[in-house]
Amino acid sequence: MTRRHLSARGTQMSTGAAPTSEGHPARRLMAGLHGRTAAGVPRWAVRAAYATTLTVLPSCVWRIAAITFHAPLLERSTEPAPGHGPVVFGGVWYVVALSVVSEALAYLAFGLVGEWGERIPRRIPGLGGRRVPILAAVIPAGLGAVALLIFPYALVMAGFGRMIDGSHHSGLVVHGWQSVAFVIAYGPLVAWGPLLGLLTVHYYRRRRNREAHPGVDSPAPRPVRSAAQALNEGQTRDLRKRAAEDL
């Protein structure tokens, strides 16, 4: 390991700073996917945003595998269940589009923890650089969180073999291991609404607190130490340790 790397590591350890994303390709990749995290956002909120996007992924995979690629994940029927109503959309591309749109909507949760959820990115013509009004983000996210609470109810009704309106014949026929696969795929959707609601409340409180107390989320500047100072401090600690061992 070169002296430059040793001095950089010594500086990092002496200041107590967390590893930067520049030195971690995985962190750079994830930051590129969701953008920079806004000031004052705790780690639990970022993790909740990741979890929100992951709640949708298993059902998307199940839907595409079962409908598009005809995987044996359900019993197939040529006719809709009694009381199902007219089928407005159908086909392979509808299933793919539904999955893509679902994941895109879940991805918007990153806007509640990222900088692009507080200020419109500059690359957007005409609006770039403008501040996002708090209610412009909170109202849609809050309504979405409430609407997504339909999933727990729908899964419970499906477990009893009923549709959302309570009628029999849910239209989904699964047996044995198919039932287990269905629960694994669609069970995480139960957490989508609560997670989005939690992030929405945190977003609202964080931004209102920042407006009431400007600069409260600004990180305090850390003392700047040169690589030579960090290296000298490391050598001093080593000398003290050796002196203590000699005694």
PyRosetta script that sets phi, psi and omega in degrees:
from pyrosetta import init, pose_from_sequence

init()
pose = pose_from_sequence("MTRRHLSARGTQMSTGAAPTSEGHPARRLMAGLHGRTAAGVPRWAVRAAYATTLTVLPSCVWRIAAITFHAPLLERSTEPAPGHGPVVFGGVWYVVALSVVSEALAYLAFGLVGEWGERIPRRIPGLGGRRVPILAAVIPAGLGAVALLIFPYALVMAGFGRMIDGSHHSGLVVHGWQSVAFVIAYGPLVAWGPLLGLLTVHYYRRRRNREAHPGVDSPAPRPVRSAAQALNEGQTRDLRKRAAEDL")
pose.set_psi(1, 133.3)
pose.set_omega(1, -175.4)
pose.set_phi(2, -75.5)
pose.set_psi(2, 163.2)
pose.set_omega(2, 177.9)
pose.set_phi(3, -62.2)
pose.set_psi(3, -32.8)
pose.set_omega(3, 179.8)
pose.set_phi(4, -63.4)
pose.set_psi(4, -42.2)
pose.set_omega(4, 179.0)
pose.set_phi(5, -68.1)
pose.set_psi(5, -37.8)
pose.set_omega(5, 178.7)
pose.set_phi(6, -64.4)
pose.set_psi(6, -42.2)
pose.set_omega(6, -179.7)
pose.set_phi(7, -67.4)
pose.set_psi(7, -37.6)
pose.set_omega(7, 178.2)
pose.set_phi(8, -65.4)
pose.set_psi(8, -39.8)
pose.set_omega(8, 178.7)
pose.set_phi(9, -67.6)
pose.set_psi(9, -38.0)
pose.set_omega(9, 178.4)
pose.set_phi(10, -63.8)
pose.set_psi(10, -39.8)
pose.set_omega(10, 177.6)
pose.set_phi(11, -62.7)
pose.set_psi(11, -42.0)
pose.set_omega(11, -178.5)
pose.set_phi(12, -64.5)
pose.set_psi(12, -41.9)
pose.set_omega(12, -179.2)
pose.set_phi(13, -71.3)
pose.set_psi(13, -36.9)
pose.set_omega(13, -177.4)
pose.set_phi(14, -70.8)
pose.set_psi(14, -33.5)
pose.set_omega(14, -179.9)
pose.set_phi(15, -88.3)
pose.set_psi(15, -14.6)
pose.set_omega(15, -179.0)
pose.set_phi(16, 75.3)
pose.set_psi(16, 16.7)
pose.set_omega(16, -178.0)
pose.set_phi(17, -77.0)
pose.set_psi(17, 147.0)
pose.set_omega(17, 175.9)
pose.set_phi(18, -73.6)
pose.set_psi(18, 154.1)
pose.set_omega(18, 178.5)
pose.set_phi(19, -58.5)
pose.set_psi(19, 136.8)
pose.set_omega(19, -178.8)
pose.set_phi(20, -79.8)
pose.set_psi(20, 158.8)
pose.set_omega(20, -177.8)
pose.set_phi(21, -71.8)
pose.set_psi(21, -17.5)
pose.set_omega(21, -178.1)
pose.set_phi(22, -64.4)
pose.set_psi(22, -30.1)
pose.set_omega(22, -176.7)
pose.set_phi(23, -92.9)
pose.set_psi(23, 3.8)
pose.set_omega(23, -177.0)
pose.set_phi(24, -127.3)
pose.set_psi(24, 105.6)
pose.set_omega(24, -178.5)
pose.set_phi(25, -57.5)
pose.set_psi(25, -36.9)
pose.set_omega(25, -179.2)
pose.set_phi(26, -64.3)
pose.set_psi(26, -41.1)
pose.set_omega(26, 179.5)
pose.set_phi(27, -68.4)
pose.set_psi(27, -37.8)
pose.set_omega(27, 177.6)
pose.set_phi(28, -63.4)
pose.set_psi(28, -39.5)
pose.set_omega(28, 179.4)
pose.set_phi(29, -64.1)
pose.set_psi(29, -46.8)
pose.set_omega(29, -179.2)
pose.set_phi(30, -65.6)
pose.set_psi(30, -39.2)
pose.set_omega(30, 177.8)
pose.set_phi(31, -64.5)
pose.set_psi(31, -33.8)
pose.set_omega(31, 177.0)
pose.set_phi(32, -68.8)
pose.set_psi(32, -27.3)
pose.set_omega(32, -179.7)
pose.set_phi(33, -76.4)
pose.set_psi(33, -40.6)
pose.set_omega(33, -175.0)
pose.set_phi(34, -115.7)
pose.set_psi(34, -2.0)
pose.set_omega(34, 178.1)
pose.set_phi(35, 85.9)
pose.set_psi(35, 177.4)
pose.set_omega(35, -178.6)
pose.set_phi(36, -73.5)
pose.set_psi(36, 141.8)
pose.set_omega(36, 178.4)
pose.set_phi(37, -73.8)
pose.set_psi(37, 139.1)
pose.set_omega(37, -179.2)
pose.set_phi(38, -70.4)
pose.set_psi(38, 158.1)
pose.set_omega(38, 179.2)
pose.set_phi(39, -65.9)
pose.set_psi(39, 140.1)
pose.set_omega(39, 176.4)
pose.set_phi(40, 84.6)
pose.set_psi(40, 3.6)
pose.set_omega(40, -179.6)
pose.set_phi(41, -88.0)
pose.set_psi(41, 121.1)
pose.set_omega(41, 179.0)
pose.set_phi(42, -74.8)
pose.set_psi(42, 166.1)
pose.set_omega(42, -177.8)
pose.set_phi(43, -64.5)
pose.set_psi(43, -35.0)
pose.set_omega(43, -177.9)
pose.set_phi(44, -63.2)
pose.set_psi(44, -33.0)
pose.set_omega(44, 179.5)
pose.set_phi(45, -69.3)
pose.set_psi(45, -40.7)
pose.set_omega(45, 177.6)
pose.set_phi(46, -63.3)
pose.set_psi(46, -42.8)
pose.set_omega(46, 179.1)
pose.set_phi(47, -65.4)
pose.set_psi(47, -35.8)
pose.set_omega(47, 177.1)
pose.set_phi(48, -65.3)
pose.set_psi(48, -35.1)
pose.set_omega(48, 177.1)
pose.set_phi(49, -66.4)
pose.set_psi(49, -41.6)
pose.set_omega(49, 175.0)
pose.set_phi(50, -61.1)
pose.set_psi(50, -44.0)
pose.set_omega(50, -179.4)
pose.set_phi(51, -62.8)
pose.set_psi(51, -34.6)
pose.set_omega(51, 179.5)
pose.set_phi(52, -62.3)
pose.set_psi(52, -43.3)
pose.set_omega(52, 178.6)
pose.set_phi(53, -68.3)
pose.set_psi(53, -32.5)
pose.set_omega(53, -178.5)
pose.set_phi(54, -76.2)
pose.set_psi(54, -20.1)
pose.set_omega(54, 178.6)
pose.set_phi(55, -64.8)
pose.set_psi(55, -26.3)
pose.set_omega(55, -175.8)
pose.set_phi(56, -90.1)
pose.set_psi(56, -27.9)
pose.set_omega(56, -172.2)
pose.set_phi(57, -59.0)
pose.set_psi(57, -46.5)
pose.set_omega(57, -178.1)
pose.set_phi(58, -60.2)
pose.set_psi(58, -40.6)
pose.set_omega(58, 179.6)
pose.set_phi(59, -67.6)
pose.set_psi(59, -33.9)
pose.set_omega(59, 176.7)
pose.set_phi(60, -64.6)
pose.set_psi(60, -43.3)
pose.set_omega(60, 178.9)
pose.set_phi(61, -64.3)
pose.set_psi(61, -43.7)
pose.set_omega(61, 179.4)
pose.set_phi(62, -61.7)
pose.set_psi(62, -43.8)
pose.set_omega(62, -176.8)
pose.set_phi(63, -64.2)
pose.set_psi(63, -46.3)
pose.set_omega(63, -179.3)
pose.set_phi(64, -66.9)
pose.set_psi(64, -41.5)
pose.set_omega(64, -179.0)
pose.set_phi(65, -65.9)
pose.set_psi(65, -41.9)
pose.set_omega(65, -175.3)
pose.set_phi(66, -76.6)
pose.set_psi(66, -40.2)
pose.set_omega(66, -173.7)
pose.set_phi(67, -93.6)
pose.set_psi(67, -47.2)
pose.set_omega(67, -175.3)
pose.set_phi(68, -77.0)
pose.set_psi(68, -45.6)
pose.set_omega(68, -175.8)
pose.set_phi(69, -101.9)
pose.set_psi(69, 5.7)
pose.set_omega(69, 174.3)
pose.set_phi(70, 55.3)
pose.set_psi(70, 40.2)
pose.set_omega(70, 174.2)
pose.set_phi(71, -67.8)
pose.set_psi(71, 147.3)
pose.set_omega(71, -176.0)
pose.set_phi(72, -76.6)
pose.set_psi(72, 60.0)
pose.set_omega(72, -178.3)
pose.set_phi(73, -98.9)
pose.set_psi(73, -5.6)
pose.set_omega(73, 178.8)
pose.set_phi(74, -159.4)
pose.set_psi(74, 162.3)
pose.set_omega(74, 175.5)
pose.set_phi(75, -83.2)
pose.set_psi(75, 127.7)
pose.set_omega(75, -173.3)
pose.set_phi(76, -90.0)
pose.set_psi(76, 148.0)
pose.set_omega(76, 178.3)
pose.set_phi(77, -138.7)
pose.set_psi(77, 141.1)
pose.set_omega(77, -179.3)
pose.set_phi(78, -82.1)
pose.set_psi(78, -17.0)
pose.set_omega(78, -178.2)
pose.set_phi(79, -118.6)
pose.set_psi(79, 143.5)
pose.set_omega(79, 176.0)
pose.set_phi(80, -67.2)
pose.set_psi(80, 156.4)
pose.set_omega(80, -179.0)
pose.set_phi(81, -64.6)
pose.set_psi(81, 152.4)
pose.set_omega(81, 177.9)
pose.set_phi(82, -58.4)
pose.set_psi(82, 133.1)
pose.set_omega(82, -178.6)
pose.set_phi(83, 81.3)
pose.set_psi(83, 6.7)
pose.set_omega(83, -178.0)
pose.set_phi(84, -71.2)
pose.set_psi(84, -30.7)
pose.set_omega(84, -177.0)
pose.set_phi(85, 91.5)
pose.set_psi(85, 172.6)
pose.set_omega(85, -177.6)
pose.set_phi(86, -68.1)
pose.set_psi(86, 142.7)
pose.set_omega(86, 176.7)
pose.set_phi(87, -89.6)
pose.set_psi(87, 106.3)
pose.set_omega(87, -175.5)
pose.set_phi(88, -79.0)
pose.set_psi(88, -45.1)
pose.set_omega(88, -178.3)
pose.set_phi(89, -118.9)
pose.set_psi(89, 149.0)
pose.set_omega(89, 178.6)
pose.set_phi(90, -166.3)
pose.set_psi(90, 177.6)
pose.set_omega(90, 179.1)
pose.set_phi(91, 100.7)
pose.set_psi(91, 169.9)
pose.set_omega(91, -176.3)
pose.set_phi(92, -66.8)
pose.set_psi(92, -44.7)
pose.set_omega(92, -175.6)
pose.set_phi(93, -68.4)
pose.set_psi(93, -28.5)
pose.set_omega(93, 176.3)
pose.set_phi(94, -65.3)
pose.set_psi(94, -41.4)
pose.set_omega(94, 179.8)
pose.set_phi(95, -64.5)
pose.set_psi(95, -44.2)
pose.set_omega(95, 179.0)
pose.set_phi(96, -64.0)
pose.set_psi(96, -44.5)
pose.set_omega(96, -179.8)
pose.set_phi(97, -63.4)
pose.set_psi(97, -41.4)
pose.set_omega(97, 178.5)
pose.set_phi(98, -61.3)
pose.set_psi(98, -40.5)
pose.set_omega(98, 179.6)
pose.set_phi(99, -67.6)
pose.set_psi(99, -42.2)
pose.set_omega(99, 179.4)
pose.set_phi(100, -65.0)
pose.set_psi(100, -43.7)
pose.set_omega(100, 179.5)
pose.set_phi(101, -64.7)
pose.set_psi(101, -40.0)
pose.set_omega(101, 179.5)
pose.set_phi(102, -61.6)
pose.set_psi(102, -45.3)
pose.set_omega(102, 179.9)
pose.set_phi(103, -68.1)
pose.set_psi(103, -35.4)
pose.set_omega(103, 178.0)
pose.set_phi(104, -64.9)
pose.set_psi(104, -40.1)
pose.set_omega(104, 177.6)
pose.set_phi(105, -65.6)
pose.set_psi(105, -39.6)
pose.set_omega(105, 177.8)
pose.set_phi(106, -66.0)
pose.set_psi(106, -33.4)
pose.set_omega(106, 180.0)
pose.set_phi(107, -63.1)
pose.set_psi(107, -27.3)
pose.set_omega(107, -179.3)
pose.set_phi(108, -62.2)
pose.set_psi(108, -14.6)
pose.set_omega(108, 176.4)
pose.set_phi(109, -61.3)
pose.set_psi(109, -27.0)
pose.set_omega(109, 177.8)
pose.set_phi(110, -64.9)
pose.set_psi(110, -23.1)
pose.set_omega(110, 176.8)
pose.set_phi(111, -66.0)
pose.set_psi(111, -20.7)
pose.set_omega(111, 179.1)
pose.set_phi(112, -82.6)
pose.set_psi(112, -8.1)
pose.set_omega(112, 177.5)
pose.set_phi(113, -126.9)
pose.set_psi(113, -7.8)
pose.set_omega(113, -177.2)
pose.set_phi(114, -102.1)
pose.set_psi(114, 164.4)
pose.set_omega(114, 179.5)
pose.set_phi(115, -65.3)
pose.set_psi(115, -32.7)
pose.set_omega(115, -178.6)
pose.set_phi(116, -70.1)
pose.set_psi(116, -10.0)
pose.set_omega(116, 173.7)
pose.set_phi(117, -88.1)
pose.set_psi(117, -7.2)
pose.set_omega(117, 177.9)
pose.set_phi(118, -112.7)
pose.set_psi(118, -27.5)
pose.set_omega(118, 177.8)
pose.set_phi(119, -142.6)
pose.set_psi(119, 129.8)
pose.set_omega(119, -176.8)
pose.set_phi(120, -64.0)
pose.set_psi(120, 132.1)
pose.set_omega(120, -180.0)
pose.set_phi(121, -56.4)
pose.set_psi(121, 143.8)
pose.set_omega(121, -175.6)
pose.set_phi(122, -67.8)
pose.set_psi(122, -19.9)
pose.set_omega(122, -179.2)
pose.set_phi(123, -73.4)
pose.set_psi(123, -10.4)
pose.set_omega(123, 177.9)
pose.set_phi(124, -84.1)
pose.set_psi(124, 116.8)
pose.set_omega(124, -175.4)
pose.set_phi(125, -67.0)
pose.set_psi(125, 139.6)
pose.set_omega(125, 176.4)
pose.set_phi(126, 84.7)
pose.set_psi(126, -30.3)
pose.set_omega(126, -177.0)
pose.set_phi(127, -119.9)
pose.set_psi(127, -11.3)
pose.set_omega(127, -175.6)
pose.set_phi(128, -57.0)
pose.set_psi(128, 133.4)
pose.set_omega(128, 178.3)
pose.set_phi(129, 92.2)
pose.set_psi(129, -10.8)
pose.set_omega(129, -178.8)
pose.set_phi(130, -79.9)
pose.set_psi(130, 149.4)
pose.set_omega(130, 179.5)
pose.set_phi(131, -75.6)
pose.set_psi(131, 137.9)
pose.set_omega(131, 178.0)
pose.set_phi(132, -83.0)
pose.set_psi(132, 120.3)
pose.set_omega(132, 176.7)
pose.set_phi(133, -59.2)
pose.set_psi(133, 143.7)
pose.set_omega(133, -175.5)
pose.set_phi(134, -59.6)
pose.set_psi(134, -47.7)
pose.set_omega(134, -176.7)
pose.set_phi(135, -69.5)
pose.set_psi(135, -23.8)
pose.set_omega(135, 177.9)
pose.set_phi(136, -65.4)
pose.set_psi(136, -24.5)
pose.set_omega(136, 176.3)
pose.set_phi(137, -98.2)
pose.set_psi(137, -36.7)
pose.set_omega(137, -174.1)
pose.set_phi(138, -72.2)
pose.set_psi(138, -42.1)
pose.set_omega(138, -175.9)
pose.set_phi(139, -64.7)
pose.set_psi(139, -51.8)
pose.set_omega(139, 178.1)
pose.set_phi(140, -61.9)
pose.set_psi(140, -40.9)
pose.set_omega(140, -179.0)
pose.set_phi(141, -66.4)
pose.set_psi(141, -39.3)
pose.set_omega(141, 178.9)
pose.set_phi(142, -66.5)
pose.set_psi(142, -43.3)
pose.set_omega(142, 177.4)
pose.set_phi(143, -64.0)
pose.set_psi(143, -39.0)
pose.set_omega(143, 177.9)
pose.set_phi(144, -64.3)
pose.set_psi(144, -40.1)
pose.set_omega(144, 179.1)
pose.set_phi(145, -63.1)
pose.set_psi(145, -39.8)
pose.set_omega(145, 178.6)
pose.set_phi(146, -67.7)
pose.set_psi(146, -43.9)
pose.set_omega(146, -179.2)
pose.set_phi(147, -63.9)
pose.set_psi(147, -33.7)
pose.set_omega(147, -177.8)
pose.set_phi(148, -72.2)
pose.set_psi(148, -10.7)
pose.set_omega(148, 175.8)
pose.set_phi(149, -68.5)
pose.set_psi(149, -4.6)
pose.set_omega(149, 175.4)
pose.set_phi(150, -67.2)
pose.set_psi(150, -26.2)
pose.set_omega(150, -176.6)
pose.set_phi(151, -63.8)
pose.set_psi(151, -45.8)
pose.set_omega(151, 176.2)
pose.set_phi(152, -57.9)
pose.set_psi(152, -42.8)
pose.set_omega(152, 179.7)
pose.set_phi(153, -64.8)
pose.set_psi(153, -43.5)
pose.set_omega(153, -177.9)
pose.set_phi(154, -65.1)
pose.set_psi(154, -38.8)
pose.set_omega(154, 179.8)
pose.set_phi(155, -69.0)
pose.set_psi(155, -37.1)
pose.set_omega(155, 176.6)
pose.set_phi(156, -64.1)
pose.set_psi(156, -44.0)
pose.set_omega(156, 178.9)
pose.set_phi(157, -64.2)
pose.set_psi(157, -38.9)
pose.set_omega(157, 178.4)
pose.set_phi(158, -65.6)
pose.set_psi(158, -33.1)
pose.set_omega(158, 176.8)
pose.set_phi(159, -64.0)
pose.set_psi(159, -28.3)
pose.set_omega(159, 177.3)
pose.set_phi(160, -93.2)
pose.set_psi(160, 7.9)
pose.set_omega(160, 178.6)
pose.set_phi(161, 73.0)
pose.set_psi(161, 29.1)
pose.set_omega(161, -178.3)
pose.set_phi(162, -123.9)
pose.set_psi(162, 160.8)
pose.set_omega(162, 174.7)
pose.set_phi(163, -87.1)
pose.set_psi(163, 177.9)
pose.set_omega(163, -176.1)
pose.set_phi(164, -61.8)
pose.set_psi(164, -34.7)
pose.set_omega(164, -179.8)
pose.set_phi(165, -80.0)
pose.set_psi(165, 2.8)
pose.set_omega(165, 176.8)
pose.set_phi(166, 93.7)
pose.set_psi(166, -6.4)
pose.set_omega(166, -179.5)
pose.set_phi(167, -74.1)
pose.set_psi(167, 157.3)
pose.set_omega(167, 180.0)
pose.set_phi(168, -73.8)
pose.set_psi(168, 172.5)
pose.set_omega(168, 177.3)
pose.set_phi(169, 64.1)
pose.set_psi(169, 80.8)
pose.set_omega(169, -178.4)
pose.set_phi(170, -68.4)
pose.set_psi(170, -16.4)
pose.set_omega(170, -179.5)
pose.set_phi(171, 91.0)
pose.set_psi(171, -13.2)
pose.set_omega(171, 178.4)
pose.set_phi(172, -107.2)
pose.set_psi(172, 119.7)
pose.set_omega(172, -179.2)
pose.set_phi(173, -117.2)
pose.set_psi(173, 111.8)
pose.set_omega(173, 177.7)
pose.set_phi(174, -132.7)
pose.set_psi(174, 149.4)
pose.set_omega(174, -178.8)
pose.set_phi(175, -137.2)
pose.set_psi(175, 146.8)
pose.set_omega(175, 173.0)
pose.set_phi(176, 55.8)
pose.set_psi(176, -124.1)
pose.set_omega(176, -177.5)
pose.set_phi(177, -64.7)
pose.set_psi(177, -23.2)
pose.set_omega(177, 176.1)
pose.set_phi(178, -63.2)
pose.set_psi(178, -37.7)
pose.set_omega(178, 178.1)
pose.set_phi(179, -64.2)
pose.set_psi(179, -40.8)
pose.set_omega(179, 179.1)
pose.set_phi(180, -64.5)
pose.set_psi(180, -43.8)
pose.set_omega(180, 179.0)
pose.set_phi(181, -62.9)
pose.set_psi(181, -38.1)
pose.set_omega(181, 179.8)
pose.set_phi(182, -65.8)
pose.set_psi(182, -43.4)
pose.set_omega(182, 179.8)
pose.set_phi(183, -65.2)
pose.set_psi(183, -41.0)
pose.set_omega(183, 178.6)
pose.set_phi(184, -62.8)
pose.set_psi(184, -37.3)
pose.set_omega(184, -177.3)
pose.set_phi(185, -77.0)
pose.set_psi(185, -42.5)
pose.set_omega(185, -173.4)
pose.set_phi(186, -100.0)
pose.set_psi(186, -13.8)
pose.set_omega(186, 178.5)
pose.set_phi(187, -59.0)
pose.set_psi(187, -42.8)
pose.set_omega(187, 180.0)
pose.set_phi(188, -59.7)
pose.set_psi(188, -21.1)
pose.set_omega(188, 179.2)
pose.set_phi(189, -63.1)
pose.set_psi(189, -19.9)
pose.set_omega(189, 177.8)
pose.set_phi(190, -61.3)
pose.set_psi(190, -32.6)
pose.set_omega(190, -177.0)
pose.set_phi(191, -86.1)
pose.set_psi(191, -8.4)
pose.set_omega(191, -176.4)
pose.set_phi(192, -60.7)
pose.set_psi(192, -52.5)
pose.set_omega(192, -178.9)
pose.set_phi(193, -61.8)
pose.set_psi(193, -51.8)
pose.set_omega(193, 178.3)
pose.set_phi(194, -59.3)
pose.set_psi(194, -40.3)
pose.set_omega(194, 178.4)
pose.set_phi(195, -64.2)
pose.set_psi(195, -43.3)
pose.set_omega(195, 179.0)
pose.set_phi(196, -64.8)
pose.set_psi(196, -39.1)
pose.set_omega(196, 176.7)
pose.set_phi(197, -63.2)
pose.set_psi(197, -41.3)
pose.set_omega(197, 178.5)
pose.set_phi(198, -62.7)
pose.set_psi(198, -44.4)
pose.set_omega(198, 178.8)
pose.set_phi(199, -66.0)
pose.set_psi(199, -35.2)
pose.set_omega(199, 179.8)
pose.set_phi(200, -66.1)
pose.set_psi(200, -44.4)
pose.set_omega(200, 178.6)
pose.set_phi(201, -62.8)
pose.set_psi(201, -43.2)
pose.set_omega(201, 178.9)
pose.set_phi(202, -64.4)
pose.set_psi(202, -41.0)
pose.set_omega(202, 178.1)
pose.set_phi(203, -59.9)
pose.set_psi(203, -46.7)
pose.set_omega(203, -178.3)
pose.set_phi(204, -63.1)
pose.set_psi(204, -47.5)
pose.set_omega(204, -177.6)
pose.set_phi(205, -66.8)
pose.set_psi(205, -38.3)
pose.set_omega(205, -179.2)
pose.set_phi(206, -65.3)
pose.set_psi(206, -44.9)
pose.set_omega(206, -177.7)
pose.set_phi(207, -73.9)
pose.set_psi(207, -35.1)
pose.set_omega(207, 175.9)
pose.set_phi(208, -66.9)
pose.set_psi(208, -38.6)
pose.set_omega(208, 177.7)
pose.set_phi(209, -66.1)
pose.set_psi(209, -36.7)
pose.set_omega(209, 178.3)
pose.set_phi(210, -67.9)
pose.set_psi(210, -37.3)
pose.set_omega(210, 177.9)
pose.set_phi(211, -69.1)
pose.set_psi(211, -36.2)
pose.set_omega(211, 179.7)
pose.set_phi(212, -75.1)
pose.set_psi(212, -30.8)
pose.set_omega(212, -179.5)
pose.set_phi(213, -131.4)
pose.set_psi(213, 80.7)
pose.set_omega(213, -178.5)
pose.set_phi(214, -58.7)
pose.set_psi(214, 136.3)
pose.set_omega(214, 177.5)
pose.set_phi(215, 85.1)
pose.set_psi(215, 1.0)
pose.set_omega(215, -177.4)
pose.set_phi(216, -68.3)
pose.set_psi(216, -28.4)
pose.set_omega(216, -178.9)
pose.set_phi(217, -93.2)
pose.set_psi(217, -0.6)
pose.set_omega(217, -178.8)
pose.set_phi(218, -72.4)
pose.set_psi(218, 126.5)
pose.set_omega(218, -179.1)
pose.set_phi(219, -68.0)
pose.set_psi(219, 141.3)
pose.set_omega(219, 179.5)
pose.set_phi(220, -68.7)
pose.set_psi(220, 138.4)
pose.set_omega(220, -179.5)
pose.set_phi(221, -65.2)
pose.set_psi(221, 137.7)
pose.set_omega(221, 179.0)
pose.set_phi(222, -93.9)
pose.set_psi(222, 146.7)
pose.set_omega(222, 179.1)
pose.set_phi(223, -62.9)
pose.set_psi(223, 137.1)
pose.set_omega(223, -179.0)
pose.set_phi(224, -90.8)
pose.set_psi(224, 124.5)
pose.set_omega(224, 178.8)
pose.set_phi(225, -120.9)
pose.set_psi(225, 138.4)
pose.set_omega(225, -179.9)
pose.set_phi(226, -76.1)
pose.set_psi(226, 163.4)
pose.set_omega(226, 178.6)
pose.set_phi(227, -63.9)
pose.set_psi(227, -35.0)
pose.set_omega(227, -179.7)
pose.set_phi(228, -65.7)
pose.set_psi(228, -40.7)
pose.set_omega(228, 178.0)
pose.set_phi(229, -62.8)
pose.set_psi(229, -43.5)
pose.set_omega(229, 179.4)
pose.set_phi(230, -62.7)
pose.set_psi(230, -41.0)
pose.set_omega(230, 179.7)
pose.set_phi(231, -66.1)
pose.set_psi(231, -40.5)
pose.set_omega(231, 178.8)
pose.set_phi(232, -64.6)
pose.set_psi(232, -39.4)
pose.set_omega(232, 178.5)
pose.set_phi(233, -64.5)
pose.set_psi(233, -39.7)
pose.set_omega(233, 177.8)
pose.set_phi(234, -64.0)
pose.set_psi(234, -41.1)
pose.set_omega(234, 178.4)
pose.set_phi(235, -66.0)
pose.set_psi(235, -37.0)
pose.set_omega(235, 178.7)
pose.set_phi(236, -64.1)
pose.set_psi(236, -41.8)
pose.set_omega(236, 178.4)
pose.set_phi(237, -63.4)
pose.set_psi(237, -39.8)
pose.set_omega(237, 178.7)
pose.set_phi(238, -63.5)
pose.set_psi(238, -40.7)
pose.set_omega(238, 179.8)
pose.set_phi(239, -65.5)
pose.set_psi(239, -40.6)
pose.set_omega(239, 178.8)
pose.set_phi(240, -65.2)
pose.set_psi(240, -38.9)
pose.set_omega(240, 179.7)
pose.set_phi(241, -65.3)
pose.set_psi(241, -42.1)
pose.set_omega(241, 179.2)
pose.set_phi(242, -66.8)
pose.set_psi(242, -37.7)
pose.set_omega(242, 177.8)
pose.set_phi(243, -64.2)
pose.set_psi(243, -39.7)
pose.set_omega(243, 179.7)
pose.set_phi(244, -66.7)
pose.set_psi(244, -35.6)
pose.set_omega(244, 178.8)
pose.set_phi(245, -70.1)
pose.set_psi(245, -35.0)
pose.set_omega(245, 179.2)
pose.set_phi(246, -67.5)
pose.set_psi(246, -34.2)
pose.set_omega(246, 178.3)
pose.set_phi(247, -71.0)
pose.dump_pdb("model.pdb")
